[in-house]
């Protein structure tokens, strides 16, 4: 992938929307032909597909969330991580909207200097506040709390989106200056992230997965931390 591929920053949301719309359309068709796969329902699944399109939904998030441009790329990395880690989880029109608002919210919390509480993101995404709290916790477990995106991975996804953007047409504007890769989480997430690192360290010594360690009272403790973070203004 050429390192100097360029595209207009304003095309990020349309391009991400196009990529995800194509993925969802392909998966929906596959699910129609494989009902047994469609039976894998999660907290991200709606009873029926939302009336709003993926592009309109992302434009709404872009308008009201005010998150940085790189959040949309990072959110895409998070969603792709779920695809790679959870082979039984199929992204479809029933779950893509909840996945998007949750992934963008986490990306903003982890990478942006300014972000909002869960209640505000819930209003933007059209879900109840208690539901987005549960979505956030479940999403974190699905990506194994891997919120940090290595710079080379970020650049690769950005370059791939640039190719899609240029295929769609539009002005050629260098957006490299708009993407600063930050690796230090904001203070509000430090507690939860530190807790997860402790579990990972303990898992290495005990030869168990961190997810296995984070059960029972530990899982409830994480949920309480998430609740306190989401209620903070």
C-alpha positions as CSV (number, residue, x, y, z in Angstrom):
1,X,0.0,0.0,0.0
2,X,1.6,3.3,-1.0
3,X,2.5,5.4,2.0
4,X,1.6,8.7,0.3
5,X,-2.0,7.8,-0.5
6,X,-4.1,10.9,0.3
7,X,-7.8,11.8,0.7
8,X,-10.0,14.4,2.1
9,X,-10.6,14.1,5.9
10,X,-14.3,14.8,5.3
11,X,-14.5,11.5,3.4
12,X,-13.8,9.4,6.4
13,X,-17.3,8.9,7.6
14,X,-18.7,8.2,4.1
15,X,-15.9,5.7,3.3
16,X,-16.3,3.9,6.6
17,X,-20.1,3.8,6.0
18,X,-19.6,2.4,2.5
19,X,-17.2,-0.3,3.7
20,X,-19.5,-1.4,6.6
21,X,-22.7,-1.2,4.4
22,X,-21.1,-3.6,1.9
23,X,-20.0,-5.9,4.7
24,X,-23.5,-5.9,6.3
25,X,-25.3,-6.5,3.0
26,X,-23.0,-9.5,2.2
27,X,-23.5,-10.9,5.7
28,X,-27.3,-10.4,5.7
29,X,-27.5,-12.4,2.5
30,X,-25.4,-15.2,4.1
31,X,-27.5,-15.2,7.2
32,X,-30.7,-15.6,5.2
33,X,-29.1,-18.8,3.7
34,X,-27.8,-20.1,7.1
35,X,-30.5,-19.7,9.8
36,X,-28.4,-21.6,12.3
37,X,-25.8,-18.9,12.2
38,X,-28.4,-16.2,12.6
39,X,-29.5,-17.8,15.9
40,X,-26.4,-16.5,17.6
41,X,-28.0,-13.5,19.4
42,X,-26.0,-11.1,21.6
43,X,-26.7,-8.0,23.6
44,X,-25.8,-6.0,20.4
45,X,-28.7,-7.5,18.4
46,X,-31.9,-5.6,17.8
47,X,-35.2,-7.3,17.2
48,X,-35.3,-5.8,13.7
49,X,-32.9,-3.6,11.7
50,X,-33.1,0.1,12.6
51,X,-34.7,2.3,10.0
52,X,-31.7,4.6,9.8
53,X,-28.9,3.7,7.4
54,X,-25.4,3.1,8.5
55,X,-24.2,6.3,6.7
56,X,-27.0,8.5,8.3
57,X,-26.2,6.9,11.7
58,X,-22.5,7.7,11.4
59,X,-23.3,11.2,10.2
60,X,-25.5,11.7,13.3
61,X,-22.6,10.5,15.5
62,X,-20.2,12.8,13.7
63,X,-22.5,15.8,14.1
64,X,-23.2,15.4,17.8
65,X,-20.2,13.4,19.3
66,X,-17.5,15.8,18.1
67,X,-14.9,13.1,18.3
68,X,-11.6,13.3,16.4
69,X,-11.2,11.9,12.9
70,X,-9.0,9.0,13.9
71,X,-11.8,7.7,16.2
72,X,-13.6,6.4,13.2
73,X,-10.6,4.5,12.0
74,X,-9.9,3.1,15.5
75,X,-13.5,2.1,15.8
76,X,-13.2,0.2,12.5
77,X,-10.1,-1.6,13.9
78,X,-12.1,-2.5,17.1
79,X,-14.9,-3.9,15.0
80,X,-12.5,-5.9,12.8
81,X,-10.9,-7.2,16.0
82,X,-14.2,-8.7,17.0
83,X,-14.6,-10.3,13.6
84,X,-11.2,-11.9,13.9
85,X,-11.5,-13.0,17.5
86,X,-15.2,-14.1,17.6
87,X,-15.7,-16.3,14.5
88,X,-19.3,-17.1,15.6
89,X,-20.2,-13.4,15.8
90,X,-21.5,-12.2,12.4
91,X,-21.9,-8.4,11.9
92,X,-25.3,-7.7,10.4
93,X,-28.0,-5.1,10.1
94,X,-29.3,-6.2,13.5
95,X,-26.1,-5.4,15.4
96,X,-24.0,-2.9,13.4
97,X,-25.5,0.2,14.9
98,X,-24.9,-0.8,18.5
99,X,-21.4,-1.9,17.6
100,X,-20.7,1.4,16.0
101,X,-21.8,3.7,18.8
102,X,-20.0,1.5,21.4
103,X,-16.8,1.3,19.4
104,X,-16.7,5.0,18.6
105,X,-17.5,5.8,22.3
106,X,-14.6,3.7,23.5
107,X,-12.2,5.1,20.8
108,X,-13.1,8.6,21.9
109,X,-12.6,7.8,25.6
110,X,-9.3,6.1,25.0
111,X,-7.8,8.5,22.4
112,X,-9.4,11.9,22.6
113,X,-8.7,14.6,25.1
114,X,-12.3,15.7,25.2
115,X,-15.2,13.2,25.4
116,X,-18.6,12.8,27.0
117,X,-20.2,10.4,29.5
118,X,-22.2,7.3,28.5
119,X,-25.5,9.0,28.9
120,X,-24.7,11.5,26.2
121,X,-23.5,8.8,23.8
122,X,-26.6,6.8,24.5
123,X,-28.8,9.7,23.4
124,X,-26.7,10.0,20.2
125,X,-26.9,6.3,19.5
126,X,-30.6,6.0,20.4
127,X,-30.2,3.4,23.1
128,X,-31.0,3.6,26.9
129,X,-28.1,4.6,29.2
130,X,-28.2,1.3,31.1
131,X,-28.0,-0.6,27.8
132,X,-25.0,1.3,26.6
133,X,-23.2,0.5,29.9
134,X,-23.8,-3.2,29.2
135,X,-22.7,-2.8,25.6
136,X,-19.5,-1.1,26.7
137,X,-18.6,-3.9,29.1
138,X,-19.5,-6.7,26.7
139,X,-17.5,-4.9,23.9
140,X,-14.4,-4.6,26.2
141,X,-14.5,-8.4,26.8
142,X,-15.0,-9.2,23.1
143,X,-11.8,-7.3,22.2
144,X,-10.0,-8.6,25.3
145,X,-9.7,-5.0,26.6
146,X,-7.3,-4.3,23.7
147,X,-8.0,-0.6,23.3
148,X,-4.6,0.5,22.2
149,X,-4.0,0.3,18.4
150,X,-0.4,0.0,17.3
151,X,0.7,2.8,15.0
152,X,1.5,0.4,12.1
153,X,-2.0,-1.1,12.3
154,X,-3.6,2.4,12.4
155,X,-1.6,3.5,9.4
156,X,-2.5,0.4,7.5
157,X,-6.3,0.9,8.0
158,X,-5.9,4.6,7.2
159,X,-4.2,3.7,3.9
160,X,-6.8,1.2,3.0
161,X,-9.6,3.7,3.7
162,X,-7.7,6.2,1.6
163,X,-7.7,3.8,-1.4
164,X,-11.5,3.4,-1.0
165,X,-11.9,7.2,-0.7
166,X,-10.0,7.8,-3.9
167,X,-12.1,5.2,-5.7
168,X,-15.2,7.1,-4.6
169,X,-13.6,10.3,-6.0
170,X,-13.2,13.7,-4.3
171,X,-10.5,16.1,-3.6
172,X,-7.0,15.0,-2.9
173,X,-6.0,16.5,0.5
174,X,-3.2,15.3,2.6
175,X,-4.8,14.2,6.0
176,X,-1.7,12.9,7.7
177,X,-1.5,16.0,9.9
178,X,-5.0,15.2,11.2
179,X,-3.9,11.9,12.7
180,X,-1.8,11.9,15.8
181,X,-1.4,8.5,17.4
182,X,-1.8,8.9,21.1
183,X,-1.0,5.9,23.4
184,X,-1.8,7.4,26.8
185,X,-5.4,6.7,27.9
186,X,-7.4,9.6,29.5
187,X,-7.6,9.6,33.3
188,X,-11.1,8.2,33.5
189,X,-10.1,5.0,31.8
190,X,-6.8,4.6,33.5
191,X,-8.4,2.7,36.5
192,X,-10.2,0.2,34.3
193,X,-7.2,-0.3,32.0
194,X,-4.8,-0.7,35.0
195,X,-7.1,-3.3,36.5
196,X,-7.1,-5.2,33.2
197,X,-3.3,-5.1,33.0
198,X,-3.1,-6.5,36.6
199,X,-5.4,-9.4,35.5
200,X,-3.2,-10.0,32.4
201,X,-0.1,-10.1,34.5
202,X,-1.7,-12.5,36.9
203,X,-2.9,-14.7,34.0
204,X,0.7,-15.0,32.6
205,X,1.9,-16.3,36.0
206,X,-1.1,-18.7,36.5
207,X,-1.4,-19.9,32.9
208,X,-5.0,-18.9,32.6
209,X,-6.7,-16.4,30.4
210,X,-7.5,-13.0,31.9
211,X,-11.1,-13.5,30.9
212,X,-11.2,-16.7,33.1
213,X,-9.8,-14.8,36.0
214,X,-12.2,-12.0,35.5
215,X,-15.3,-13.9,36.7
216,X,-17.7,-13.8,39.6
217,X,-16.8,-11.0,42.0
218,X,-14.0,-9.7,39.7
219,X,-16.4,-9.3,36.8
220,X,-18.9,-7.5,39.0
221,X,-16.1,-5.2,40.2
222,X,-15.3,-4.3,36.6
223,X,-19.0,-3.6,36.0
224,X,-19.1,-1.3,39.0
225,X,-16.0,0.5,37.7
226,X,-17.6,0.9,34.2
227,X,-20.8,2.2,35.9
228,X,-18.9,4.8,37.9
229,X,-17.0,5.9,34.8
230,X,-20.2,6.2,32.8
231,X,-22.0,8.3,35.4
232,X,-19.1,10.7,35.8
233,X,-19.8,14.0,34.1
